[in-house]
Amino acid sequence: MNFNVIEYINISGSFVFAVSGALIAMKRKLDPFGVLIVSFITAVGGGTLRDILIDRPVFWLYDTTILYAVLAGSIIAMIFKTKLNFFDKPMFLYDALGLGLFTITGVQIGLENNLDYLICVLLGTVTGVFGGVLRDIVVNKIPVVFKQEIYATASILGGLMYLVLMDVNIQKPYLQIVPIVLIILIRLIAVYFNISLPSIYKKKKA
């Protein structure tokens, strides 16, 4: 099969988000079927909402490769759970990878549909973060994007970087690689150094 860049990114993003979803599901002690469902929701949730919003065929309904990628990510996470824990917070690593990959997919698809630049960035953010939102809701967690963590912010900055590089005629694949790496680095640095957005709530005095 001949894949274009977006398809490669879609497949890669689906795989790593499936791993992220599976790790969180296993942490919640779900059974294998539950792990698979959470992986699927995490991997396709953002892209599904994106496609519905722009009245585009939902990507995974017509590309079984995505489903195989999700299945592979889930099974690998279940079999090699301990091997995937080489990072202090492994779920954040795979989540960051998926965030970077899917954000840029969303921006590109927005541009292909001749949408305004601002809408393209928002579409990229929806694609990148909404799968994680659904995942967290399903496992009864407050979604990361609704807390102080730098998550959607990384997605927005990466989307803006993509548009800047496009305007200065940076060619593929660097046009995709640079903003993807930027998003991943921002997210990982924020997690590692515990950097967060300022709170709107005043801390109570002891």
QUIDANOR-V415421 format. One record per backbone hydrogen bond with DSSP energy under -0.5 kcal/mol. CO is the residue of the C=O (numbers start at 1). NH is the residue of the N-H. E is the energy in kcal/mol with one decimal. If there is no record, write none. Layout:
BEGIN
co=CO nh=NH e=E
co=CO nh=NH e=E
END
This chain:
BEGIN
co=1 nh=3 e=-0.7
co=4 nh=8 e=-2.1
co=5 nh=9 e=-2.5
co=6 nh=10 e=-2.9
co=7 nh=11 e=-2.5
co=8 nh=12 e=-2.5
co=9 nh=13 e=-3.1
co=10 nh=14 e=-2.4
co=11 nh=15 e=-2.1
co=12 nh=16 e=-2.4
co=13 nh=17 e=-2.3
co=14 nh=18 e=-1.9
co=15 nh=19 e=-2.0
co=16 nh=20 e=-2.3
co=17 nh=21 e=-2.8
co=18 nh=22 e=-2.5
co=19 nh=23 e=-2.4
co=20 nh=24 e=-1.9
co=21 nh=25 e=-2.5
co=22 nh=26 e=-2.6
co=23 nh=27 e=-1.8
co=24 nh=28 e=-1.5
co=25 nh=30 e=-2.1
co=26 nh=29 e=-1.5
co=31 nh=35 e=-2.6
co=32 nh=36 e=-2.2
co=33 nh=37 e=-2.3
co=34 nh=38 e=-2.5
co=35 nh=39 e=-2.3
co=36 nh=40 e=-2.4
co=37 nh=41 e=-2.6
co=38 nh=42 e=-2.4
co=39 nh=43 e=-2.3
co=40 nh=44 e=-2.3
co=41 nh=45 e=-2.0
co=44 nh=48 e=-2.5
co=45 nh=49 e=-2.0
co=46 nh=50 e=-2.2
co=47 nh=51 e=-2.4
co=48 nh=52 e=-2.1
co=49 nh=53 e=-2.5
co=50 nh=54 e=-1.7
co=51 nh=56 e=-3.3
co=52 nh=55 e=-1.2
co=58 nh=61 e=-1.4
co=58 nh=62 e=-0.6
co=59 nh=62 e=-0.8
co=63 nh=66 e=-1.5
co=63 nh=67 e=-0.7
co=64 nh=68 e=-2.2
co=65 nh=69 e=-2.2
co=66 nh=70 e=-2.3
co=67 nh=71 e=-2.6
co=68 nh=72 e=-2.7
co=69 nh=73 e=-2.5
co=70 nh=74 e=-2.4
co=71 nh=75 e=-2.5
co=72 nh=76 e=-2.7
co=73 nh=77 e=-2.1
co=74 nh=78 e=-2.1
co=75 nh=79 e=-2.7
co=76 nh=80 e=-2.9
co=78 nh=81 e=-0.5
co=80 nh=84 e=-1.7
co=82 nh=85 e=-1.1
co=84 nh=87 e=-0.6
co=87 nh=90 e=-0.9
co=89 nh=92 e=-1.1
co=89 nh=93 e=-1.2
co=90 nh=94 e=-2.0
co=91 nh=95 e=-2.1
co=92 nh=96 e=-2.3
co=93 nh=97 e=-2.0
co=94 nh=98 e=-2.4
co=95 nh=99 e=-2.5
co=96 nh=100 e=-2.3
co=97 nh=101 e=-2.3
co=98 nh=102 e=-2.7
co=99 nh=103 e=-2.0
co=100 nh=104 e=-1.5
co=101 nh=105 e=-1.4
co=102 nh=106 e=-2.4
co=103 nh=107 e=-2.1
co=104 nh=108 e=-2.4
co=105 nh=109 e=-2.4
co=106 nh=110 e=-2.1
co=107 nh=111 e=-2.2
co=108 nh=112 e=-2.4
co=109 nh=113 e=-1.2
co=110 nh=115 e=-2.2
co=111 nh=114 e=-1.9
co=116 nh=120 e=-2.3
co=117 nh=121 e=-2.1
co=118 nh=122 e=-2.2
co=119 nh=123 e=-2.9
co=120 nh=124 e=-2.3
co=121 nh=125 e=-2.2
co=122 nh=126 e=-2.6
co=123 nh=127 e=-2.4
co=124 nh=128 e=-2.2
co=125 nh=129 e=-2.6
co=126 nh=130 e=-2.1
co=129 nh=133 e=-1.8
co=130 nh=134 e=-2.5
co=131 nh=135 e=-2.3
co=132 nh=136 e=-2.5
co=133 nh=137 e=-2.1
co=134 nh=138 e=-2.5
co=135 nh=139 e=-1.9
co=136 nh=141 e=-3.6
co=137 nh=140 e=-1.4
co=141 nh=143 e=-0.5
co=143 nh=146 e=-1.7
co=144 nh=147 e=-1.9
co=148 nh=197 e=-3.4
co=149 nh=151 e=-1.3
co=151 nh=155 e=-1.5
co=152 nh=156 e=-2.6
co=153 nh=157 e=-2.5
co=154 nh=158 e=-2.2
co=155 nh=159 e=-2.2
co=156 nh=160 e=-2.4
co=157 nh=161 e=-2.2
co=158 nh=162 e=-2.0
co=159 nh=163 e=-1.7
co=160 nh=164 e=-2.2
co=161 nh=165 e=-2.6
co=162 nh=166 e=-2.2
co=163 nh=167 e=-2.1
co=164 nh=168 e=-1.3
co=165 nh=170 e=-2.6
co=166 nh=169 e=-1.5
co=171 nh=174 e=-0.7
co=171 nh=175 e=-1.2
co=173 nh=176 e=-1.1
co=173 nh=177 e=-2.9
co=174 nh=178 e=-2.1
co=175 nh=179 e=-0.5
co=176 nh=180 e=-1.9
co=177 nh=181 e=-2.7
co=178 nh=182 e=-2.3
co=179 nh=183 e=-2.4
co=180 nh=184 e=-2.3
co=181 nh=185 e=-2.7
co=182 nh=186 e=-2.7
co=183 nh=187 e=-2.4
co=184 nh=188 e=-2.6
co=185 nh=189 e=-2.9
co=186 nh=190 e=-2.2
co=187 nh=191 e=-2.0
co=188 nh=192 e=-3.0
co=189 nh=193 e=-2.6
co=190 nh=195 e=-2.4
co=191 nh=194 e=-0.7
co=195 nh=150 e=-0.7
END
